[in-house]
Amino acid sequence: QLDVALSQYPPSTKSFSFNITQGKTTTINVTLTSLSNQTEFTIPLYLAVGAFENQPTPKMITSPPSPYPVLPWPSHDDSPDITKPFEASFSPNPLVLKPNESKSVTLAITALEDAKPGVYTMLIELGNGEQTGLGGATFYLTVNAL
């Protein structure tokens, strides 16, 4: 039902691997394309950390986007007691896609100064996977030391 493409912002070639330096912000262009001829989708976007250096994180580290007060999946945990290595926001969020439409959102990620250098497996979660046919998109974010 949905297709996802990621690229550095401004849009260039598709990529699923990005770099960032501790304390800095990068932007990623996320393009969603509806493959449905009939369904309009309202898609809340979430960012989660799935792994660090190929080791799964103990819990998904994510935050629900405004105006959503809670995460839509009981298996996900906002992990308020774990130090988060990133701050992130999507603009706009949620994204409304009409049938056969493509739209882009800007994902701004800030690597906090105490983020461990290394490769993070990141997940862009796309709301209700049962509705959209796609639960999310995975990409790699390499954090470099200052």
Salt bridges, closest charged atoms under 4 A:
ASP77 OD2 - LYS59 NZ 3.40
ASP78 OD1 - LYS84 NZ 3.18
GLU125 OE2 - HIS76 NE2 3.21
